């Protein structure tokens, strides 16, 4: 099948199909300057691209959920710095 037919079969943009081919993710046959895909190549691409999300319970979060950052009063810090500069 042609690039357009393969892209339509996968319901993706031809540019995305081309990128997959160039990255080596999708097998193809070159006949002269023409690129063709077989049905089995498309099916193998789909199987390799398949993602199986786990149905098991999520892992507990690592670390504390509390923020460790400190909030400073900008005006107070500025006043301390100004008074420290005046002392010497």
N, C-alpha and C positions, 0 to 999 in steps of 0.2 A: 504494500500500500504506500501511497505517496506521503509526504510530510503533512500535507493538509488533511488527508484522510486519517492518518494516525493521530494528529492533534484533535480532530473531531471525535475520534473513538475514545480518546482519553479525556475529552472535554477540557483541554488546556490550550493555551495560546501556542501557535507554531514556534514562537521565540523560546518559550519554556521547553518545548520538545527539542529544539536545536541545542539549547544549553545542556540538557540531560545527555544528548548524544556526544557533545564536545567534552563533557566531563567524564565520559566513559560509563555512564549509568545505564545507557540504552544501546543495545546492539542494533546494527543496521547493515545494509548491503549497499555498496556503491557500484552502480553500473554506469560507467563513463562519468559524467558529471552529475548524474541523478542519484539521489539517496532514496532507498526503499526500506520499508520495515515489514517484517513478517508478523503474522498474528501471534505466533509463539514468542517472538521478541517482545511484543507489547504485553502479553500475559506475564512473562518473566519479569518485566520491568514493574508491573503492578505488584507482583508478589514480593519483590525485593524492596519496594517502597512501602509495603504494608506496615503499619504500626499497631502493636497490640498493647493497649493500656491495661495496666494491672487493675484487677477488681478487688484486690486485698485492701486491708485497712491502711490508711496513710501512716507513714512513719512519724513519730513524735518530733516536734520542732526541737532543734538544737539550740541551746543557750536560753537566756532569759527573754521574756517578751517585754520586759521593761526597758525603757530607754536609759542608756548610761551617760547620756550627754548632760551637761550642766548648763543651766540658764543663768546668765549674768545680767545684772541691771546695768545697762550701758552708761547711764548718767552717773551712777555710783563709781564705776571703774574709771570713768573720765575724771571725776572729781579727785579720786585718790591719786591718779597719775599727775594731775595738775598740782596737787599739794606736795607730792614727792619732789617735783621739780623745783618748788619754791624753797624747800628746806635748806639746801646747801648754800 
